[in-house]
Amino acid sequence: MAALSPSDYRRNAGGRFSTASGVVRPNIGARPVYAYSVHDIANGDDPVLGAFLRGGREGVAGVTVSDRMAMRNSVFYRGSSLIAGSMGMLPLSLYRRKPDGTTEKAVDHPLYSVFKLDPLGNGAMSPSEFKSYMQLAALLDGNVYARVIRLDGRIQAIVPFPRKTVTKEWDGGTLRFKYQPKTGRQEYFAAADVFHFRAPVSLDGLNGLGLLDVAADTIGLAHLAEKAMTNLLTKGVMAGGALQAPNALSDTAFARLKESLAEDYRGTDNAGDWMLLEEGMEAKPFSGSAKDNQFVEMLKMEAEKGSRFTGVPRPLLMFDETAWGSGIEQLGLYFVVYCLLPWFVIWEEAIWRLLSRQEKQSRDGTVLYAKFNERALLRGSMKDQAEFLAKALGSGGGKPFMEPNEAREALDMNPHPEGGGLTPVGAQAPRPGTTAADIVEDQNEA
């Protein structure tokens, strides 16, 4: 098939104009065209080519939504940065569950140091930087990948791949990863050599849905609303009203009126003052049109829609019409349970996949698993903590379920020499951790 010019393509495809972007778009129901014959790099108006070159997604508004453009949306930035920052801040540890049911941190395992001290093995990223970057990439793209570096079979480092350079594929029933760098030849990696996880929602069970894909329309419309508001403020007439005279003013009267307006009525000090008019002049104030007032409502609506994509509670997105008050602890609980908890499990199961079969369940029944410690986000006020720990130690005649040194550990205090060591109950966390580890434990009990 001979290559078509952009004009011929539009004509043959039954092109139509989009009122949102002002560019011609093909009618899908018209005669078929071929991608390799229509996307002319010399044509700067091609929306599909433009979106591809800018690395973005084009929504219904005709706006190409790229990473940086999306981050200029305050609601999207706040929600994404809050999730990524929280995941980076929270401690991530590797635990060992022994056959007798007690647990301990697996500080002697190399993977413990990788996530606790130096993920890349060269000091280029701190643990919090590594976790927040991986989390943000998973939010934006739906998938994130990092190369696992081993020495004598033991994991020494986990190095993130550049975004959008790795894809998953099945090879005879085995999952493998194709890495296509920006320059150079492509490489294939086995599943054991790639640390990867995806967003909770997937349409094919293999790849996750990124926020940029599902929120492109909302972000694009919010961008257009912001642009319209900017045009109104920079190009629109902002006068508060008009002064109408029955007859034409003389040059002297006109100059005296302008001088009076500038000296006596301009500025905040004169706000609300009434003007003294002469020569039969009448004041006619302007009122905002319904069209102008709709901009504010549209911005609020798009902010509301954008907040739903991240799942972050509205007060944490800084919506000023919502109150903080005494419900801040409940907001933190809501944020952890309904927003972060799915990501905890996703991370923990991804780390579980890195372990060998023997590490997942050794012959003596010892199991390794990873776990986020979300206590930093769930701590209440000092008064609430004191009341909880007092009851835990048996205050009020109840049966104690903690020892003094366990209470000290909850407050990041060193154990008291005379208070006894930590019992197995104190070493256990309220949430069991990796789902896969629980499954193995259940199988052992069965």
C-alpha positions in Angstrom: 0.0 0.0 0.0 1.4 3.4 -1.0 2.0 5.9 1.8 -0.7 8.5 2.2 -0.1 12.1 2.9 -1.7 13.4 6.2 -4.4 15.3 4.1 -5.2 12.2 2.1 -5.4 10.1 5.3 -7.9 12.5 6.9 -10.0 12.6 3.8 -10.0 8.8 3.3 -10.6 8.1 6.9 -13.6 10.4 7.2 -11.8 12.8 9.5 -13.7 15.1 11.8 -12.7 18.0 14.0 -12.5 17.7 17.8 -13.7 20.9 19.5 -11.5 20.2 22.5 -8.1 20.2 20.6 -8.8 21.7 17.3 -7.2 18.8 15.4 -8.6 16.4 12.9 -9.2 12.9 14.2 -10.0 9.8 12.2 -13.5 8.3 12.2 -13.1 4.8 13.5 -16.1 3.6 11.5 -14.7 4.8 8.1 -12.5 2.8 5.8 -9.4 1.2 7.5 -6.0 2.8 7.4 -2.6 1.5 8.4 -0.5 2.9 11.2 2.7 2.8 9.2 1.2 4.8 6.4 -0.4 7.6 8.3 1.9 8.8 11.1 4.1 11.3 9.3 6.8 12.7 11.6 6.8 16.0 9.7 3.2 16.5 10.7 3.2 18.1 14.1 -0.6 18.0 14.4 -0.8 14.2 14.4 -2.2 13.5 18.0 -1.2 9.9 18.2 2.4 10.6 17.1 2.6 13.6 19.4 1.5 11.5 22.4 4.0 8.8 21.5 6.9 11.2 21.1 6.1 13.0 24.3 5.7 9.7 26.2 2.2 10.5 27.4 -1.4 9.3 27.1 -4.0 11.2 25.2 -7.4 11.6 26.8 -10.8 12.5 25.5 -10.0 16.2 25.8 -7.1 15.9 23.3 -4.5 16.7 25.9 -1.4 14.5 26.1 -0.9 13.5 29.7 2.7 12.8 30.5 4.4 12.2 33.9 5.5 15.7 34.5 2.2 17.2 33.2 0.2 14.9 35.6 2.4 15.9 38.5 1.5 19.5 37.9 -2.0 18.6 39.0 -2.1 19.3 42.7 -4.5 16.5 43.7 -2.7 13.9 41.6 0.7 15.0 43.0 -0.4 15.1 46.6 -2.0 11.6 46.4 0.9 10.0 44.5 3.6 11.6 46.6 1.8 10.7 49.9 1.5 7.0 48.9 5.1 6.9 47.6 6.5 8.8 50.5 4.7 6.7 53.1 5.9 3.5 51.5 9.5 4.8 51.5 9.3 6.0 55.1 7.9 2.8 56.6 10.5 0.1 57.7 10.6 -3.0 55.6 12.3 -6.0 57.3 12.9 -9.6 56.6 11.7 -11.9 59.4 12.3 -15.6 60.3 9.5 -17.6 61.8 10.8 -20.6 63.7 9.1 -24.0 64.1 8.1 -23.1 67.7 6.1 -20.1 66.5 8.6 -17.4 67.6 9.8 -14.8 65.2 13.0 -12.8 64.8 14.5 -10.4 62.3 16.7 -12.2 59.8 19.6 -9.8 60.2 22.1 -12.4 58.9 20.3 -12.8 55.6 21.8 -10.6 52.7 18.3 -9.5 51.6 17.8 -7.9 55.0 20.7 -5.6 54.4 19.6 -4.9 50.9 16.3 -3.4 52.0 17.6 -1.9 55.2 20.9 -0.4 54.3 21.9 -0.3 50.6 19.5 -1.5 47.9 21.8 -0.8 44.9 25.0 -2.0 46.7 26.8 1.2 45.8 25.2 3.8 48.0 23.4 5.5 45.1 20.0 5.1 46.7 19.0 5.0 50.3 16.3 2.4 51.3 13.6 5.1 51.5 14.6 6.5 48.1 14.5 3.1 46.6 11.1 2.2 48.0 9.5 5.5 47.2 10.8 5.4 43.6 9.7 1.9 43.0 6.3 2.7 44.5 5.8 5.8 42.4 6.8 3.9 39.2 4.2 1.2 40.1 1.6 3.9 40.6 2.3 5.8 37.4 3.0 2.8 35.0 1.2 0.0 36.8 4.4 -2.2 36.8 7.9 -1.8 38.1 11.0 -3.8 37.6 14.5 -4.1 39.1 17.4 -6.3 38.3 18.5 -8.8 41.0 22.3 -9.0 41.4 23.6 -12.2 43.0 27.0 -13.3 44.1 27.4 -17.0 44.8 23.6 -17.4 44.6 23.0 -14.8 47.4 21.3 -11.5 46.6 23.7 -8.5 46.9 21.8 -5.7 45.3 18.5 -4.8 43.5 18.9 -2.2 40.7 15.8 -0.6 39.2 15.5 -0.8 35.4 14.7 2.4 33.6 11.0 2.9 33.3 9.2 1.6 30.3 12.1 -0.6 29.2 10.9 -4.0 30.5 8.0 -6.1 29.4 6.7 -9.4 30.7 6.0 -12.3 28.4 5.3 -16.0 28.5 7.9 -18.4 27.0 6.5 -21.9 26.9 4.6 -21.5 30.2 7.6 -19.8 31.9 7.5 -16.1 32.7 10.5 -14.1 31.4 11.3 -10.4 31.1 12.5 -8.6 27.9 14.7 -5.6 28.6 15.0 -3.1 25.7 17.4 -0.3 26.6 17.2 3.0 24.9 20.5 2.1 23.2 21.9 -1.3 22.6 20.5 -4.8 22.1 17.6 -6.3 24.0 18.2 -8.8 26.8 16.0 -11.5 28.4 16.0 -12.2 32.1 14.5 -15.1 34.0 11.8 -14.5 36.6 14.3 -15.2 39.5 16.6 -12.4 38.2 13.9 -9.6 38.3 12.3 -8.0 41.3 8.9 -6.9 40.1 5.3 -6.2 41.2 2.3 -4.6 39.6 -0.7 -2.5 40.6 -3.6 -4.3 42.3 -5.9 -3.9 39.3 -5.1 -5.8 36.1 -7.0 -6.5 32.9 -5.0 -9.5 31.9 -3.6 -10.9 35.2 -0.1 -10.1 34.1 0.2 -6.3 33.8 -1.2 -3.7 36.2 -3.2 -0.6 35.3 -1.2 2.6 36.0 -2.8 5.8 37.2 -1.7 7.7 34.1 -3.7 5.3 32.0 -6.9 5.4 34.0 -6.8 9.1 35.0 -5.7 10.6 31.7 -9.2 12.0 30.9 -9.6 13.6 34.3 -6.2 15.1 34.4 -6.6 16.4 30.9 -9.9 18.0 31.6 -8.5 19.6 34.8 -5.6 20.9 32.7 -8.0 22.5 30.3 -10.0 24.0 33.1 -6.8 25.5 34.6 -5.9 26.8 31.2 -9.3 28.4 30.7 -9.0 30.1 34.1 -5.5 31.3 33.3 -6.8 32.8 30.0 -9.6 34.5 31.9 -7.2 36.1 34.4 -4.6 37.1 31.8 -6.8 38.1 28.8 -10.3 38.6 30.2 -11.7 42.0 31.2 -11.5 42.2 35.0 -13.2 45.6 35.4 -15.7 45.7 38.2 -18.3 47.9 36.4 -18.9 50.8 34.0 -19.7 54.5 34.5 -22.3 55.7 32.1 -22.8 59.4 31.4 -25.9 60.8 29.5 -23.6 63.0 27.5 -20.0 62.9 26.3 -17.5 64.1 28.9 -15.2 66.9 28.2 -11.4 66.2 28.3 -11.1 68.0 31.6 -14.0 66.1 33.2 -12.6 62.8 31.9 -9.1 63.5 33.2 -10.5 64.6 36.6 -12.6 61.4 36.8 -9.6 59.1 36.0 -7.5 60.9 38.6 -10.2 60.6 41.2 -10.6 56.8 40.5 -6.9 56.3 40.8 -6.3 58.3 44.0 -9.6 57.9 46.0 -10.9 54.4 45.1 -8.0 52.2 44.1 -6.6 49.6 46.4 -7.7 47.6 49.4 -8.0 50.6 51.7 -10.9 51.9 49.7 -12.7 48.6 49.3 -16.4 49.0 49.7 -16.5 52.8 49.5 -19.1 54.5 47.4 -18.2 56.8 44.6 -19.4 60.4 44.2 -20.4 60.9 40.6 -21.1 64.1 38.7 -22.8 65.3 35.5 -25.6 62.8 35.7 -23.2 59.8 35.6 -24.7 56.3 36.6 -22.7 53.3 38.0 -23.4 49.9 36.5 -21.5 47.1 38.3 -20.5 44.0 36.4 -21.5 40.5 37.7 -19.7 37.3 36.8 -21.3 35.4 34.0 -22.5 31.8 34.5 -19.8 30.7 32.1 -17.0 32.3 34.2 -18.5 30.9 37.5 -18.5 27.4 36.0 -14.7 27.4 35.9 -14.5 27.2 39.7 -17.1 24.4 39.8 -15.3 22.5 37.1 -12.0 22.7 38.9 -13.7 21.4 42.1 -15.3 18.6 40.2 -12.1 17.5 38.6 -10.2 17.6 41.9 -12.9 15.5 43.4 -12.7 12.9 40.6 -8.9 13.0 40.7 -8.9 12.1 44.4 -10.7 8.9 43.8 -8.0 7.5 41.6 -5.4 7.5 44.4 -7.7 6.4 47.2 -6.2 8.9 49.6 -8.8 10.3 52.1 -10.0 13.8 51.2 -8.5 15.6 54.3 -5.1 14.2 53.5 -5.4 15.7 50.0 -5.8 19.1 51.7 -9.5 19.7 50.7 -10.1 22.7 53.0 -13.9 22.1 53.3 -13.2 19.0 55.4 -12.3 19.1 59.0 -9.3 17.4 60.7 -10.3 17.7 64.4 -10.2 14.6 66.6 -10.7 12.3 63.7 -7.0 12.4 62.5 -6.3 9.0 64.0 -9.2 7.5 62.1 -8.0 9.1 59.0 -4.6 7.5 59.5 -6.2 4.2 60.0 -8.4 4.6 56.9 -5.3 5.6 54.9 -3.3 2.5 56.0 -6.2 0.0 55.7 -7.8 1.1 52.5 -4.9 2.7 50.6 -1.6 1.3 51.8 -2.4 -2.2 53.0 -2.9 -3.7 49.4 0.6 -2.3 48.6 2.1 -3.9 51.7 0.9 -7.3 50.6 2.1 -6.7 47.0 5.6 -5.7 48.1 5.8 -8.6 50.6 4.7 -11.2 48.1 7.2 -9.8 45.5 10.0 -10.2 48.0 8.7 -13.7 48.8 9.2 -14.6 45.1 12.9 -13.7 45.5 13.5 -16.3 48.1 14.6 -19.8 47.2 12.3 -22.8 47.8 14.4 -23.8 50.8 14.3 -20.3 52.3 10.5 -20.2 51.9 10.2 -23.3 53.9 13.3 -25.1 55.2 13.4 -28.7 56.4 13.1 -27.8 60.0 10.0 -25.6 59.3 11.7 -22.2 59.5 10.1 -19.7 57.1 11.4 -16.4 55.8 9.0 -13.5 55.0 9.1 -9.8 54.6 6.8 -7.3 56.5 6.2 -3.6 56.6 5.9 -2.0 60.0 3.0 0.4 59.7 3.1 1.4 63.4 4.6 4.8 62.6 1.3 5.7 60.8 -1.0 4.2 63.4 0.4 5.7 66.6 -2.1 7.9 68.4 -1.3 10.7 70.8 1.0 10.2 73.7 -2.1 10.0 76.0 -3.7 7.3 73.8 -0.4 5.3 73.8 0.0 5.6 77.6 -3.6 4.3 78.1 -3.0 1.4 75.8 0.3 0.4 77.3 -1.1 0.7 80.8 -3.9 -1.7 79.9 -1.5 -4.0 78.1 0.6 -4.2 81.3 -2.5 -5.1 83.4 -3.7 -1.7 84.7 -7.3 -1.7 86.0 -7.1 -5.4 87.1 -7.1 -6.8 83.6 -4.9 -9.7 82.5 -1.6 -8.3 81.1 -0.7 -9.3 77.6 2.6 -7.4 77.4 5.8 -7.3 79.5 7.4 -4.0 80.6 10.3 -4.4 78.1 7.7 -5.0 75.3 6.1 -1.7 76.2 9.5 0.0 76.1 10.2 -1.4 72.7 6.9 0.0 71.4 8.2 3.4 72.3 11.6 2.8 70.8 13.2 2.6 74.2 16.0 0.1 75.2 14.9 -2.8 77.3 15.4 -2.5 81.0 18.1 -4.9 82.4 15.8 -6.0 85.2 12.7 -6.2 83.1 13.4 -9.5 81.4 13.9 -10.3 77.8 11.2 -10.1 75.1 8.9 -13.0 75.0 7.7 -14.7 71.8 4.4 -12.7 72.2 6.3 -9.4 72.2 8.2 -10.4 69.1 5.1 -11.1 67.2 3.5 -8.2 65.2 -0.3 -7.7 65.1 -0.4 -8.3 61.4 1.2 -11.6 60.3 2.9 -10.3 57.2 3.3 -12.0 53.9 0.3 -13.9 52.8 2.4 -16.6 51.2 4.1 -17.3 54.6 0.7 -17.7 56.2 -0.3 -20.2 53.6 2.8 -22.3 54.3 2.2 -22.1 58.0 -1.4 -23.3 57.5 -0.2 -26.2 55.4 2.3 -27.2 58.1 -0.4 -27.1 60.8 -2.7 -29.2 58.6 
